Structure formats: C-alpha cells, structure tokens
Amino acid sequence: MTDSTHINPDSILVAIDIAKQNHDALILWPSGHKKVIRIPNTLEGYQQSLKATHALPAEITIGFEPTADYHRNVAFWFKHQGAQCMLASSLSVARAREMLFKTWDKHDRKDARLILYLMQQGMVRPFYDPLIESTMDIQELSNTYHQISLRRTRIQHSLLNHYLTLYFPEMERYLHSTRAEWFCRLLLKFPTPTSILRYKKATFVKRAWDIVGRKVCKQRFLEEVYEIAAHSIGLPVALKGLGITTFKLQLQRYLELSIQRNELEKMAESMLSQRTDYQRLRTLPRVGPIISLIKLLC
C-alpha cells in the first residue's frame, strides 16, 4: 500500500471507477451522506457529475484507479476545473478488495467503494497529468517508440524462425546488428540463393555493391555471400512465387519500422538536446536518446 496522504476532511470525496463508456462514481459529503451516480464519458456527463456534488470544484477531491488511458480525459477535465485529483494504485485497490470482500472479483460499484475507502485512509497519491505538466510529447514519443520496437521485434522473429529458415538459412549469421537495414535491402533484391546464383560472381558483386552500404572489406564480404549461396540448403522455390512475395512483404515492413525507429530517435535528440538533465544523461556510457528519454519520464 502507499504511504498516507492528507486529504482535507471538509472536502467532498468522489470515487470514480473508470470504464470506457460509462464511469461508476460514489460521492461522499462531509456530513456522511453518500450517492451513487453514473458518469457518461462525455463532456455533458462530466458537467452533470460536477453539478451532482452541489459544490465548487475547489471543494471536491476526485479519486480513481488508472485504467489503460480511459482515466486521462476525465481526470484532466476535473483538474482543469480546479478539483483535486488523486490516484489509487491498482495494487492498493486489489489488496483492499481482498481484505474487505475476501475476493479478487471486480465489480464496478464495489470498486468505487474500494477507491473511496483508500481515499478516506489517505492511501492515494496526487495525479500527475502529463498534459498540464508539459511532458505529454515526451511520453507519446516514448510510447510510440515502444510500440514500433514491439512490432519490429515480432517481425524479426518471424524472419529468423520462418522465412530465413526456409529460403536462405545461411544469411541469418549476418543479422547480428539491430540496425542492419542493409540486410533487408539486400534480401529484398536477392531473397534466395537462386536469385544470387543466376549471376556470375563479378556481376553479383557489382549489383549488390551499393545496396550493402559502407563496409570494411566489402568485396570479400559480397564474394563470401555468393559462396554461401552456392552451398545453401534453402528450398528451391520460384522467385515470383507467393512464398517469396510474402517474404519480401515482411522484409519491407521490417525495414520501414527500422527507419521509423531511427526517425523517432532523431526527434528525441532534437526535442531534448537543450535540456541540462538530458545532456548529463548522454555523458553516461551506452546511454542514447531513447534511454535518456525513458529516464526523464521516470
């Protein structure tokens, strides 16, 4: 559970169980009177719930459990009106549910009662709104980078464990760098050993020279690729077959996600480069723009 947080005993407590379409709320007045209301997730719903308290926003304390991103809109609106917003951690709510009701089952109105109980006990924390605190852009950049990385990793596993295994298993040894975009471009042009061996070695080296970018001993590397293609155990499928088409589709998606990830890193560098705390983080070994970005959000 969280440490105790002082809440004005004269304030009106509103415990909201967050949902996607409608929020269940429990209002407690200082007199002890309680009222259960349902708040539609609309501007009119927010306004009606504020009227139901019969008080000024400054006299109200809102409490809620974070639920995906559904709490962000209602919390911002109430905080913008002047109400105090408090956050009840999911762990605190779960422990309170088990203690009070001897169950882990969730029930909307019961959850509102649990949040109200935590508010009365001071086991909540002030809600930090990213938009009000001007950290939303950093947060969104970090979240987008995370989602792109997840998709990219999933496609990478598909390439390694399925497509390369079938069509060109020997090429897996060269995918040792997370930023090997040249690897995708080379396979898009030469997806199978057959696509390489249809040319003479010198012709292949010439055609692939610009694709692999800057490399130490590029000539020797391309000649080595030609040699492993000559002894490959990859399946001899048709270059214009549907299997190779899907292979190229996944390669293209992997390449695009890699490019997008690099662009996000440049955005992070551009956005944070003037901040002193960011500059200090970048002096640490192996700390790049994204790790610095995540640390600044912690």
N, C-alpha and C positions, 0 to 999 in steps of 0.2 A: 504494500500500500504506500501511497505518497505521504510525505510529511504534512502536518496540519497547516492549513491556510486560513487566515482570519477573514470571515465574511461578516459584514455589518448585520447585526441581529435585527435591525429595523427594516432591512430591505425585503422586497418581495422576491421569493425564490421561484424560478420557473425551470423545471427539469424537463428536457426535451429528449425523447428517444427518436433519433434520426432515422428516416427511411427515404426512399426515392421519390415517392409521390406525395405521401402524407406523413407528418410527424405527430406522434402522440406526445402530449405535454401535460404535466401536472404542476399546477400553480399553488403555492403555499403563501398565505398572507401572514404577517406578524401576529395576527390575532389567533392563528391556528386553523383558520378556515382553508379548506382545500377545494380545488376544482379541476376536473379533467377536461381537456379540450383537444380537438384535432386540428392541426395546422396544415392546410394545403401548401404544397411547395410552390407558392405563387406570391407575387407582391401583395395582392389583396389578402391572402392568407396571413402573411406577416403582419400587415396592418391591423387585421381583425384580432389577432392574438395579442397585440400590444394594447388594443382597446379593452380586451377582456381583463387585463390586470387593473384597470381603473387607476393607473399611476403614471407618473412621468418616467421616461426611460432611465434617468439617473437613479431612480429608486429601485430599479429592477436588477437582479442578478440572474443571468442565464447559465444553465449548466447542461452539458451534453457529452456524449461519448463519440469520439471520432469514428465515422463510418464511411469508408472509402473517401470520396471527396464531396459527399452529399451534405456534409455539415458546413462546408465553406461559405455557401451563399447565405444561409440563414444566419450564421454567426457574423458575417460581415455586415449584414443589414442591421442587426440589433446593435452591434458595436458602433456602427456609423450613427445610429440614433442616439447613442450615449449610454446604452446599457453596459453593465459589466459582464463579460463572457468568461466562463470557467470551463476547463476541460477535465473530464473524468476519464482516467486511463481505462482501456479495455480490461487490463489485468485487475484493476481495482473493482470494476463492475462485476467481473466473473467471480472474484473472491467473495464479494459481498452477496452475490446471488447464492453461492454455495453455503455461506454462513447463515443467511436469513431464511432461505427457502429449501435448503438441502437438495438442490438440483442444479444441473448445468443447462437445462432447457431455457430457451429465450422466449419471452412473451412481451409484447410491446409495452403495455401499460405497467407491467411488473418492472420492466427496465427503467421506466420513468421514475417509479418509486425507488429503485435502487440508486439512481443518479441523485434524486432528492436526498436520500439518506447520506450519501457521500458528501453532498454539499453541506448538510447540517453538521456533519462531523469534521468539516474542513479538509476533507481528503480529495481536493481538486486543485488545479493549477490554472493561473490566468492563461487565456487562449492567445497565442501569438499568431496574428493574422499576417501572412506574407505580403498581401497587397498593401495594407496600411503601413507595414514596416519597410516597404520598398525592397523586398527580397524575392518577389514573385518571379521576376525574369530569371534570376539565378536558379530558383527552384525548378522552373519549367525547362530550362536548358539542361539541368541535371537529369530530370525525369525523362526527357526526350532522348538524351544520350543513353540512359539505361535501357529504354525500350528498343532502341536501334541495336544496341550491343546484344540484347537477348535474341532478337531476330537473326542477327548476323551469326551468332554462335550456333543457333539451331540449324541454319543453312550449312554452316561449316561442318557440323557433324554429319549432315546428310551427304555432303560432298565426299567426306573422308570414308564414311562407313557404307556408302551405297554406290555412288556414281564412279568414283575413282577405283573402288574395289572391282567393279565390273569392267570398266572400259580402259583404265590406264593405271593400274595399281602402283607401278614403279614411280609415278610422278609425286606420290604422297611425300616422299623424302624431301622435296623442295618446299613444301608448305610448312616451313619452320618459323616463319615470321608472321606476326599478326597484321602486318601492313604490306604483305606481298601482293599488291594489286597487279603487278606484272604477271603473277602466277595465273590469275583469272584471264587476263588478256591473252596470254599465250595459249591457254586451253580453249578459249573461245575461237582462236584461229586454228589450233591443232588439237582437237579434243580426243583423238585416238592415235595409237601408233600408226595405223594405216594412213592417216592424214599427213603424217610426217614422212613416212617411207615412200610416198608417191613421188617425192622429190629426191634428187641427188643430195648428198650431204652438203655440198657447197651452196646449192640453191636454197636448201632449208635454212642454213646459217644466214644467208643474205636476206631471206624473207622474214626471219624472226629477229633480226639484229635490233631493229628499233622498238620491237614490242617489249623486250625484257628490260629496257631502260639501261641505266648506268650500272655496270657490274665489273668487278675485278676478274680478269681473265675471261671475258665474255666469249671469245672464240672457243676456248677449251670447254666452257660450260655448255654451249649450244651443240658442240660436237658430242659431248657426253650424253645430252638428251637424245640425240639422234641414235647413238649406240644402244641406249636402254630401250628405245622404241623398237630397234631391230630384234631385241631379245625379250620383248614384253609378252606377258601371259594374258593380256587383256582380250576380252571377247571380240571377235572379228565382225562387228556389226557394220551396217551400211551407214555412211556418213550423213546421208539425207534421211535416215530413218527417224521414227518418232522418239526412240530412246535417246538418241544424240540431241534431238531438238529439246527434249526436257532437260537434259544435262546442261545444255547451253543456257536455258532459261534460268536454272538455278545459279549458274556461274554469273550471269548478268545481274541477278538480284544480289548476290554476294558482293559483287563489285560496286554496285550502286550504294549499298549500305555502308561499305568501307569508305566510299567517297563522302557520304553524308556524315559519317562519324568524324572524319578529318575536318570537314567544314564546321562542325559543332565545336571542335577543339579550337579552331581559329576564332570562332565567335567568343568563346570563353576567354581566350587570351586578349582579344580586343576589348571586351567589356570590363575585365578586371585588372588590366595592366597598370592602371593608375592607382590602385589601392595598395596601401603600405603593407597590410597584412598578407595580401596576395604575393607581393614581391618578396616578403620574408619566407613564405612557404616555398616559393620557387627556388630559393637558395639551397633547399634540402636536396640531398641526392635522390634521384629517381622519383621526384615529385613533379609531375607535369601539370598542365592546365586543368584537366578533369579532376585529378586527385585534390588539387588545391580548391577547386570549385566545391567538391563534396565536403572538404574540411571546413570551409567557410559557412556551410549550411548547418553544420553540427552545433 
